[in-house]
Amino acid sequence: MKPAIYLDYAATTPMHPAVLERFTTALQDTYGNPSSTHQFGRHAKKVLEDARKTLASSINASPNEIIVTSGGTEADNLAIFGYVQSLNSKGKHIITTEIEHHAVLNPCKQLESQGYHVTYLSPDNHGVITTEQVQAALTDETILVSIMYGNNEVGTVQPIAEIGQLLSTHPCVFHTDAVQAYGTCSLDVEELQVDLLSVSAHKLNGPKGIGFLYQRNGKLLSSQVLGGSQEKKRRAGTENVPAIVAFAEAVSIAEQTKLEKQTDYSTYKQKMADVFENHQIDFQPTIPPAVASLPHIYHVSFPGTDVETFLMSLDLEGVAVSSGSACMAGSFEPSHVVTAMFGTESDQARNSIRISFGYNLDESMVEEAANRIANVVKRLVK
């Protein structure tokens, strides 16, 4: 049986061996409660704060601007509900996009049921939201704008810095979900001019169940988890020190290897395209090279295929890819991202897959996977 090839790193990544070692060591050695005043607690507190410095440095933030969370979903929820609830007397208008992760879309829908007005900006057929769209949607009642940095399904990178510049003269707060971009793209909160930024460790070879929300100093935020005074009273609960330490290790590795990985992933995309062309199959990358996109995501349409049959056939061939967000697992309904880009009647909503790359691939594995994909396409398209 052929060894399986994993190409779904946008869904989640395996822990890097160095991260796993750091994690298990911390589980054994750093078991004190960071809130305790004895030496075991003080040791845990120091380890926690050292890790926080690493996380903050990766986005050019201050350590006290980092709120550790259980992952990207909690970070998004804390950003949206936490800010809106702290400032609901200032207005009830929110701007977001149709192609956000459901960790943003569903909180916005919840707020709509509570009387907030939400404007959902529509992307073009490359998945791009323009600064002009944001400007046109702004009102005196707008209190929050939430636009993801890079799309988790098709990979489009939004003009966050331009939007941040636009919003710098408006009293609203600017949030970006950077979960999919963190670790592969350079993120600087000062250059982007964002007030809130969400990330998650398991997208960059860290452990699952840990992430953080960047909160710019001076911006209000209402805690959504009530209890003790951890995280400067912004997020209660005893900190998961081993996971935070492992997260920081993963971030350090990602920062050191970022440029190398970007080059590798570009090579992998070209290799796949070359293989598909050699097999003479019909394929169409969703995002053209001229449009800014995340380096590790390769979203491709294969006319004549159906995504449900396609994914099952690929799994039998030992190739793990997806049709979109893993958070919608079990559903083969057309992706809300692709339908927003092309319409509900578009074939691309039913024949596109997301191929995504990670650190422990090499060019020969990618070439083998591309050949398997091409062979499945030829069997399905007759």
Salt bridges, closest charged atoms under 4 A:
ASP8 OD1 - ARG354 NH2 3.17
GLU49 OE2 - LYS45 NZ 3.49
GLU49 OE1 - ARG52 NE 2.88
ASP50 OD2 - LYS46 NZ 2.77
GLU74 OE2 - ARG235 NE 2.72
ASP76 OD1 - HIS175 NE2 3.38
GLU190 OE2 - ARG216 NH1 3.15
ASP195 OD1 - ARG216 NE 3.41
GLU231 OE1 - ARG52 NH1 2.80
GLU255 OE2 - LYS258 NZ 2.90
ASP306 OD1 - ARG350 NH2 3.22
GLU317 OE1 - LYS2 NZ 3.54
GLU317 OE2 - ARG379 NH2 3.30
GLU363 OE2 - LYS271 NZ 3.73
GLU368 OE2 - ARG372 NE 2.85
